[in-house]
């Protein structure tokens, strides 16, 4: 990716705004994870045969329309796409799409919290004892893969090394899960923590450098700065900013010096500008981005990624959080409903400007639980104005880009890793099809079959989705959830929840 001369803002060009007092921002080089960072050793001895997907409809994520053909996988890689001449043999497993099923790349979550434990409260994110928390996080990793997600970009960990430990376990083949880039606990300044129990505090440049260095020593791939508040919090609004430019730059410099990337929780307009100037690589939320911020993002759109994580505030306003003490009326009063409206407008504008926006919905809360990840793909269409095809490209091809290996991940092309899913239907015609995991008839990661209904069972039922019913998103004017939905959430809490029973809140 080019980082030189983007609209004249490289090589020391100054950009003046009120939040930054005319400071200079230079485009840093693009930091690319090494091949070892994304490799997975999930094949058993002798488990590197061939897989032929025959008579399928191919969505290759190059921008082409879906077309009929075959896809041959040999070992960990895709070797042929199109019409494959094939003589039946004992070394090749043939999966017939019968002309009705779509083969495509696995999906990405660009805002992954593997260790979020479906808590109904913010403080509950660390309510589990460490041993149980490790098990829950491992199960979340498997759930992502069960739902067709083969790429997870870590956005923060509830414990210091939990993301790293799980990523390494996946990488070694010890546990099933997607290709993962790990993150650390959130870093914030004094008074700036949304969830103190998952936050390390640093004030000033020296403390910021020290904390970043500590987390890098644990082996994280990404570093997370929690730069603003969040309207879900009782006292800290989304439009409040807690970092200075010097603190932000110090963190970025330390991470980039080690070849690692930095993510920022940036809901306020000021934080988006700070992130652009300091060289943050992935900007989360960006809800209140103003015109100046839009221009800055557009100027560095070949370097920066945005992941709005809209599902969490959206479901906070629909009534799905009501059993947990957050009604739509309360959400509106806090400012969440306004933030959803403003954020949707901002994402539409970013889409128009060609800024790279990726799905990933802050999943892992009681009303946005693990296993419901695919709701974000429909949000891109129904809230942000993407076409279904554009939503799928954001969830696949851009996934390869944010994972740092666009030449190996996110597309169905010869030479790419064999990370593919076989969908029983046409996702262009029905973007919500991914919300029904029984429609995922095959899931392949690194050339290894994780799921194949021809083997697992002819009924096509999903292996798991955390026990969460396959319920499609209803887009309305954010009403109260129907009584039966509230009962479902309470029942699900009783089965899988952590913390206080919502009926006693």
DOLUMDO-862653 format. One line per 5 residues: their letters; for each residue x, y negated, z of C-alpha. Coordinates in pm, 1 decimal, decimal comma, padded with zeros to 6 digits. Last residue first. Layout:
% DOLUMDO-862653
A> X Y Z  ...
% end
This chain:
% DOLUMDO-862653
XXXXX> -03184,0 00545,8 03836,8  -03359,2 00860,8 03961,5  -03512,3 00969,2 03630,3  -03175,8 00912,3 03464,5  -03014,5 01188,7 03676,4
XXXXX> -02687,4 01031,0 03789,1  -02355,1 01161,8 03662,7  -02285,3 01393,7 03371,6  -02526,2 01532,6 03118,6  -02535,3 01861,5 02928,7
XXXXX> -02846,2 02054,0 03034,6  -03022,5 01804,6 03257,9  -02920,8 01524,6 03022,0  -03067,2 01715,2 02727,3  -03394,2 01751,4 02913,5
XXXXX> -03392,7 01379,3 02990,7  -03318,1 01295,8 02628,6  -03590,7 01528,7 02502,4  -03840,4 01377,4 02745,7  -03755,1 01031,5 02612,6
XXXXX> -03806,7 01159,0 02260,1  -04145,9 01308,7 02353,8  -04253,4 00974,0 02499,5  -04180,4 00794,0 02175,9  -03875,2 00567,4 02183,1
XXXXX> -03952,3 00201,9 02243,3  -03934,2 00002,5 01923,3  -03625,3 -00119,2 01732,6  -03802,7 -00283,2 01437,7  -03797,0 00046,3 01256,3
XXXXX> -03531,5 00277,3 01118,2  -03593,0 00637,8 01226,8  -03273,3 00840,7 01259,5  -03296,9 01210,3 01190,6  -03323,0 01467,4 01465,2
XXXXX> -03117,2 01786,1 01450,4  -03169,8 01885,1 01812,3  -02864,8 01851,7 02037,7  -02729,9 02178,1 02176,7  -02375,4 02043,9 02155,6
XXXXX> -02389,8 02077,4 01778,8  -02308,1 02442,9 01752,3  -02275,1 02727,1 01505,6  -02529,8 02558,6 01281,9  -02810,7 02773,2 01153,5
XXXXX> -02786,4 02888,4 00792,6  -03033,3 03172,3 00841,7  -02803,2 03405,6 00650,9  -02564,0 03442,1 00939,0  -02200,2 03369,6 01026,1
XXXXX> -02059,4 03545,1 00719,7  -02262,1 03395,4 00436,3  -02308,7 03099,9 00668,7  -01938,9 03015,8 00639,2  -01783,8 02816,6 00920,6
XXXXX> -01425,8 02743,2 01027,1  -01272,2 02886,0 00711,1  -00900,6 02807,9 00698,4  -00767,5 02621,4 00395,5  -00647,8 02334,6 00614,0
XXXXX> -01000,2 02293,0 00744,4  -01296,2 02459,2 00572,0  -01659,8 02410,8 00670,8  -01927,3 02607,2 00487,4  -02305,8 02603,5 00478,1
XXXXX> -02345,8 02260,1 00633,1  -02722,5 02222,2 00601,6  -02766,7 02382,9 00945,3  -02589,9 02071,9 01072,9  -02898,4 01858,5 01013,4
XXXXX> -02765,4 01504,1 01063,7  -02551,0 01560,8 00754,4  -02865,2 01550,1 00537,5  -02924,3 01188,2 00635,5  -02767,2 01058,7 00313,7
XXXXX> -03037,3 01235,5 00111,9  -03017,3 01183,1 -00265,9  -02644,2 01114,9 -00259,9  -02606,4 01392,2 -00001,9  -02736,8 01649,4 -00253,6
XXXXX> -02830,6 01982,2 -00099,2  -02688,6 02267,2 00106,6  -02358,0 02097,0 00183,2  -02025,1 02277,1 00146,4  -01752,6 02104,5 00346,6
XXXXX> -01387,7 02052,9 00261,1  -01044,5 02012,8 00419,4  -00821,0 02196,8 00171,2  -00532,5 01950,8 00188,1  -00490,5 01767,5 -00138,4
XXXXX> -00266,9 01895,5 -00416,7  -00547,7 01929,0 -00671,0  -00834,8 01693,4 -00586,0  -01133,2 01700,1 -00353,3  -01066,9 01378,2 -00165,3
XXXXX> -01023,6 01253,6 00191,8  -00670,2 01366,8 00269,7  -00348,6 01428,8 00076,5  -00268,5 01118,6 -00132,5  -00460,2 00892,2 00107,2
XXXXX> -00228,3 00998,8 00390,1  -00228,0 00731,0 00661,3  -00529,8 00857,3 00855,0  -00691,3 00522,5 00771,3  -00642,1 00593,5 00401,4
XXXXX> -00763,4 00952,8 00406,5  -01073,4 00836,6 00588,1  -01119,7 00569,3 00324,4  -01161,3 00852,1 00073,2  -01405,5 01041,0 00296,8
XXXXX> -01649,2 00845,4 00515,0  -01615,8 00518,3 00322,3  -01663,5 00712,3 -00002,4  -01975,2 00875,2 00143,7  -02122,0 00537,2 00236,6
XXXXX> -02044,6 00404,4 -00110,3  -02228,4 00699,3 -00267,7  -02527,0 00647,8 -00039,6  -02539,3 00282,4 -00150,6  -02424,1 00039,6 00113,4
XXXXX> -02664,7 -00223,4 00245,0  -02524,4 -00251,2 00597,2  -02826,7 -00140,8 00803,4  -02995,9 00134,8 00602,3  -02700,0 00254,6 00397,5
XXXXX> -02416,0 00216,9 00646,5  -02652,3 00324,3 00924,8  -02719,2 00648,9 00734,8  -02350,6 00738,5 00748,1  -02341,4 00640,1 01116,1
XXXXX> -02610,1 00891,2 01206,7  -02357,0 01156,3 01108,0  -02193,9 01144,0 01450,8  -02484,4 01296,1 01644,1  -02284,5 01588,7 01784,5
XXXXX> -02137,5 01398,6 02075,8  -02394,5 01179,9 02238,2  -02518,8 00828,7 02160,5  -02784,5 00794,4 02432,7  -02581,9 00980,8 02694,6
XXXXX> -02254,3 00830,1 02576,9  -01986,9 01011,9 02375,7  -02007,5 00846,2 02035,5  -01850,4 00506,3 01967,3  -02005,6 00507,0 01617,2
XXXXX> -01744,7 00586,1 01356,7  -01792,7 00484,9 00994,9  -01537,4 00281,5 00798,6  -01521,9 -00073,9 00663,7  -01245,7 -00162,8 00417,5
XXXXX> -01289,5 -00526,5 00316,2  -01413,5 -00551,3 -00042,8  -01564,5 -00898,0 -00005,9  -01923,7 -00777,2 -00048,9  -01866,9 -00502,1 00208,5
XXXXX> -01731,6 -00758,7 00450,9  -02045,1 -00967,9 00395,5  -02274,2 -00673,1 00460,2  -02069,4 -00590,4 00768,6  -02113,1 -00943,4 00904,7
XXXXX> -02489,2 -00937,3 00847,8  -02514,5 -00605,6 01031,4  -02301,1 -00744,8 01314,1  -02531,3 -01044,4 01361,8  -02844,3 -00828,5 01387,0
XXXXX> -02679,0 -00572,6 01615,3  -02536,5 -00853,2 01830,1  -02879,3 -01012,8 01862,5  -03025,4 -00684,3 01986,3  -02736,2 -00642,4 02229,8
XXXXX> -02773,3 -00988,8 02385,0  -02830,9 -00879,8 02745,8  -03196,1 -00983,7 02719,9  -03243,2 -00774,1 02407,3  -03091,1 -00469,9 02577,4
XXXXX> -03313,2 -00524,1 02881,6  -03623,6 -00536,0 02662,5  -03504,8 -00231,1 02469,7  -03474,1 -00044,6 02802,2  -03141,5 00045,4 02962,2
XXXXX> -03187,6 00262,8 03273,4  -03072,8 00600,7 03146,2  -03414,6 00719,7 03035,8  -03443,5 00396,7 02831,7  -03120,1 00449,7 02635,9
XXXXX> -03299,3 00601,2 02336,0  -03539,2 00308,9 02344,1  -03414,7 00167,5 02015,8  -03193,2 -00112,6 02149,6  -02906,7 00083,0 02306,6
XXXXX> -02924,4 00309,3 02002,1  -02813,7 00017,5 01785,7  -02545,3 -00097,0 02031,6  -02384,2 00249,9 02019,8  -02450,9 00325,2 01653,4
XXXXX> -02277,3 00014,2 01521,8  -01922,2 00141,0 01562,2  -01800,1 -00154,0 01350,4  -01484,9 00012,8 01213,1  -01269,0 -00239,3 01028,4
XXXXX> -00940,7 -00153,0 00854,8  -00644,1 -00381,6 00783,6  -00362,8 -00362,4 00530,8  -00509,2 -00403,6 00182,5  -00780,9 -00629,5 00327,7
XXXXX> -00521,9 -00884,6 00440,5  -00664,3 -01193,5 00265,9  -01019,1 -01065,4 00306,6  -00974,6 -01036,4 00681,0  -00850,3 -01394,1 00704,3
XXXXX> -01137,4 -01523,1 00493,5  -01389,1 -01336,8 00705,1  -01233,3 -01477,7 01021,6  -01275,3 -01828,3 00887,7  -01635,4 -01755,8 00797,4
XXXXX> -01719,0 -01617,0 01142,1  -01676,3 -01263,4 01276,4  -01928,5 -01206,0 01556,6  -01956,3 -00828,4 01532,7  -01592,6 -00744,5 01461,6
XXXXX> -01669,8 -00395,8 01603,6  -01323,8 -00238,0 01605,4  -01030,7 -00386,3 01419,1  -00767,3 -00140,3 01298,2  -00411,9 -00247,3 01210,1
XXXXX> -00347,5 -00534,8 01448,6  -00096,9 -00770,8 01286,0  -00091,9 -01055,0 01539,7  -00261,8 -01302,4 01306,7  -00543,0 -01070,7 01201,1
XXXXX> -00607,0 -00948,5 01555,4  -00609,6 -01303,3 01689,6  -00864,6 -01397,8 01423,0  -01087,2 -01103,4 01514,2  -01049,7 -01189,0 01883,1
XXXXX> -01172,1 -01544,3 01827,8  -01490,2 -01427,9 01650,9  -01579,2 -01202,1 01942,8  -01634,3 -00824,9 01918,4  -01270,5 -00718,1 01899,8
XXXXX> -01182,1 -00386,4 02062,7  -00840,9 -00373,2 01893,8  -00648,2 -00087,3 01737,9  -00269,2 -00077,0 01708,7  -00053,3 00147,4 01493,1
XXXXX> 00266,5 00339,6 01559,5  00599,8 00328,7 01376,8  00800,7 00280,4 01695,3  00876,6 -00087,8 01627,4  00513,6 -00117,2 01517,8
XXXXX> 00393,6 -00028,0 01866,1  00624,9 -00271,3 02042,4  00553,5 -00553,9 01797,9  00178,3 -00499,3 01823,4  00178,0 -00521,0 02202,9
XXXXX> 00388,7 -00836,4 02201,8  00173,3 -00990,3 01928,9  -00141,1 -00942,9 02135,9  00014,1 -01094,1 02446,3  00144,7 -01391,2 02247,3
XXXXX> -00190,9 -01445,9 02076,4  -00367,6 -01455,5 02411,0  -00606,7 -01184,5 02523,2  -00934,5 -01200,7 02719,3  -01197,0 -01306,2 02464,0
XXXXX> -01564,5 -01350,9 02554,5  -01822,2 -01317,3 02274,8  -01917,4 -00959,8 02368,9  -02022,8 -01071,4 02715,1  -01876,7 -00944,4 03041,3
XXXXX> -02108,2 -00947,6 03345,8  -02341,3 -00647,4 03331,6  -02159,8 -00461,0 03057,6  -02364,8 -00347,4 02756,3  -02292,2 -00693,6 02618,8
XXXXX> -01928,6 -00603,8 02567,5  -01620,9 -00803,5 02663,7  -01321,5 -00877,3 02447,8  -00959,9 -00774,2 02385,6  -00952,3 -00407,6 02480,4
XXXXX> -00621,5 -00317,6 02314,9  -00580,2 00041,2 02195,6  -00249,1 00200,4 02089,8  -00230,1 00469,4 01822,0  -00028,0 00786,4 01756,4
XXXXX> 00028,7 00870,4 02122,3  00339,2 01067,0 02224,5  00349,5 01009,4 02598,7  00646,5 00773,0 02556,7  00424,6 00550,8 02342,5
XXXXX> 00198,0 00504,1 02643,0  00486,1 00382,2 02857,1  00617,0 00152,8 02583,8  00273,0 -00006,4 02549,2  00260,1 -00065,6 02924,8
XXXXX> 00605,0 -00228,0 02931,2  00543,5 -00447,7 02627,4  00220,6 -00582,8 02774,1  00386,8 -00647,9 03106,9  00657,1 -00852,8 02935,0
XXXXX> 00417,2 -01049,4 02713,6  00177,3 -01166,0 02981,0  -00071,9 -00974,3 03188,9  -00109,2 -00596,4 03160,9  -00382,4 -00373,9 03300,1
XXXXX> -00435,4 -00008,3 03217,9  -00798,3 00085,4 03156,0  -01008,1 00404,1 03179,6  -01129,6 00347,3 03537,9  -01164,9 -00027,3 03480,6
XXXXX> -01441,1 00015,4 03218,6  -01506,9 -00315,9 03039,7  -01166,3 -00438,7 03151,6  -01087,7 -00805,9 03097,4  -01049,2 -00935,9 03452,4
XXXXX> -00674,9 -00877,1 03449,8  -00565,8 -00812,6 03093,1  -00652,7 -00507,6 02890,1  -00508,8 -00180,6 02765,2  -00742,5 00107,5 02687,2
XXXXX> -00615,2 00454,7 02763,8  -00402,2 00600,8 02489,6  -00479,6 00716,8 02137,5  -00441,7 01031,0 01929,4  -00452,3 01078,1 01553,4
XXXXX> -00657,2 01390,4 01490,4  -00697,3 01648,4 01216,8  -01021,1 01810,9 01320,6  -01078,6 02068,7 01594,7  -01042,5 02432,2 01686,7
XXXXX> -00822,1 02525,3 01984,2  -00476,6 02684,2 02013,3  -00399,6 02626,4 01645,6  -00083,1 02431,6 01720,9  -00227,3 02107,5 01583,1
XXXXX> -00549,9 02147,4 01775,7  -00358,4 02192,3 02102,6  -00135,7 01895,9 02013,4  -00439,2 01673,8 01951,8  -00594,4 01790,0 02279,9
XXXXX> -00281,3 01707,5 02481,1  -00234,1 01372,3 02307,5  -00594,6 01264,4 02361,4  -00574,9 01360,4 02729,9  -00243,8 01188,5 02799,9
XXXXX> -00344,2 00883,8 03003,3  -00706,1 00975,1 03074,9  -01028,9 00835,5 02927,3  -00870,5 00815,9 02582,4  -00908,2 00541,3 02325,7
XXXXX> -00994,4 00491,7 01955,1  -00855,1 00812,8 01807,4  -00888,8 00850,4 01430,4  -01066,3 01180,7 01369,8  -01051,4 01362,3 01035,5
XXXXX> -01215,5 01698,5 00953,8  -01568,8 01606,0 01052,1  -01823,9 01856,5 00921,6  -02047,0 01871,8 01229,5  -01883,0 02189,1 01361,6
XXXXX> -01548,3 02009,0 01329,2  -01666,9 01726,9 01552,2  -01815,5 01979,7 01795,0  -01479,7 02156,2 01821,3  -01313,4 01832,9 01930,2
XXXXX> -01595,7 01768,6 02176,9  -01539,8 02114,7 02327,2  -01172,2 02036,0 02380,8  -01273,1 01711,8 02551,1  -01514,7 01894,4 02780,4
XXXXX> -01248,9 02148,2 02875,9  -00995,2 01874,1 02952,8  -01254,1 01687,7 03159,4  -01328,9 02000,1 03359,9  -00964,5 02015,2 03469,2
XXXXX> -00943,6 01640,1 03528,0  -01244,3 01627,1 03758,9  -01536,2 01466,0 03574,5  -01656,1 01117,1 03665,4  -01412,0 00943,2 03431,0
XXXXX> -01662,7 00827,9 03168,5  -01916,4 00790,7 03449,8  -01800,3 00433,6 03511,7  -01966,6 00329,0 03186,5  -02296,5 00496,2 03271,9
XXXXX> -02520,1 00760,7 03109,3  -02212,8 00980,2 03048,5  -02184,3 01184,4 02730,0  -01827,9 01283,6 02827,6  -01605,3 01040,8 02636,6
XXXXX> -01282,6 01241,5 02597,4  -01296,7 01283,2 02219,8  -01348,4 00910,3 02174,3  -01327,5 00858,7 01800,2  -01366,5 00528,8 01616,3
XXXXX> -01264,6 00606,7 01257,5  -01479,3 00919,2 01240,9  -01393,7 01084,7 00911,9  -01578,1 01340,3 00698,0  -01473,5 01660,9 00522,7
XXXXX> -01422,7 01632,8 00150,8  -01697,0 01747,6 -00082,1  -01870,8 02055,3 -00219,1  -02239,3 02010,4 -00295,3  -02480,7 02302,5 -00313,7
XXXXX> -02745,6 02369,7 -00576,5  -02563,9 02529,1 -00868,6  -02559,2 02867,4 -00700,2  -02292,9 02741,6 -00458,5  -02115,9 03077,1 -00475,5
XXXXX> -01841,6 03138,1 -00220,2  -01571,6 03370,7 -00353,7  -01301,6 03497,9 -00118,6  -00987,1 03571,2 -00316,4  -00720,3 03828,5 -00233,9
XXXXX> -00924,4 04137,8 -00323,5  -00964,4 04038,3 -00686,6  -01232,2 03914,7 -00927,0  -01084,4 03753,2 -01240,4  -01123,8 03376,7 -01242,5
XXXXX> -01091,6 03092,3 -01491,1  -01162,4 02780,5 -01286,7  -01372,7 02504,8 -01445,7  -01320,3 02184,3 -01251,9  -01086,5 02146,8 -00955,6
XXXXX> -00776,1 02362,7 -00910,1  -00505,1 02386,0 -00643,4  -00665,5 02264,6 -00320,8  -00414,6 02316,1 -00044,7  -00363,2 02505,7 00281,6
XXXXX> -00333,1 02854,7 00132,6  -00472,4 02856,2 -00218,7  -00804,5 02679,0 -00260,5  -00989,2 02689,3 -00592,0  -01276,6 02452,2 -00666,1
XXXXX> -01541,8 02521,0 -00929,3  -01761,7 02295,3 -01139,8  -02066,9 02073,8 -01166,6  -02035,6 01693,7 -01139,6  -02116,0 01436,4 -00870,9
XXXXX> -02042,9 01085,3 -00991,7  -01684,3 00967,9 -01004,0  -01547,3 00723,8 -00747,2  -01250,0 00940,4 -00655,5  -01439,9 01095,1 -00364,4
XXXXX> -01454,1 01442,7 -00529,4  -01826,8 01503,7 -00499,4  -01843,6 01842,4 -00670,2  -02163,1 02032,9 -00745,7  -02089,4 02401,3 -00695,6
XXXXX> -02081,4 02700,9 -00931,1  -01786,1 02867,3 -00760,6  -01602,0 02774,0 -00444,4  -01297,5 02997,5 -00467,7  -01098,2 03068,5 -00153,9
XXXXX> -00748,7 03214,8 -00168,5  -00542,4 03381,2 00100,6  -00343,7 03229,8 00381,7  -00457,9 03434,5 00679,1  -00175,8 03691,9 00677,4
XXXXX> -00066,1 03590,8 01024,1  -00323,6 03352,0 01170,8  -00381,2 03013,8 01011,8  -00458,6 02709,7 01227,1  -00118,3 02541,5 01212,9
XXXXX> -00232,8 02182,3 01162,6  -00029,7 01897,2 01012,5  -00145,4 01538,0 01059,7  00137,2 01391,3 01267,8  00397,0 01619,7 01109,3
XXXXX> 00341,0 01452,2 00772,5  00446,3 01122,9 00934,7  00187,1 00862,4 01024,9  00216,2 00551,8 00806,6  00276,4 00204,1 00940,6
XXXXX> 00199,5 -00055,0 00677,7  00457,9 -00330,2 00688,9  00372,0 -00640,3 00889,3  00173,4 -00920,4 00725,3  00288,1 -01248,0 00871,5
XXXXX> 00078,9 -01472,7 01091,1  00187,3 -01822,0 01188,1  00033,7 -02012,9 01474,9  -00181,2 -02318,3 01407,3  -00323,7 -02345,3 01757,0
XXXXX> -00453,3 -01990,2 01765,7  -00818,8 -02013,5 01860,4  -00876,2 -02345,5 01691,7  -00752,4 -02231,3 01356,1  -00443,5 -02282,4 01142,9
XXXXX> -00294,2 -02031,0 00904,9  00075,5 -02062,3 00846,0  00260,4 -01883,1 00567,0  00556,9 -01693,8 00705,0  00642,7 -01456,6 00425,0
XXXXX> 00291,2 -01329,0 00371,7  -00021,3 -01538,7 00349,2  -00006,7 -01635,2 -00015,2  -00315,9 -01444,0 -00118,1  -00147,4 -01118,0 -00022,6
XXXXX> 00216,1 -01182,1 -00110,1  00361,5 -00862,8 00019,1  00181,6 -00585,9 00203,0  00127,7 -00343,8 -00082,5  00000,0 00000,0 00000,0
% end
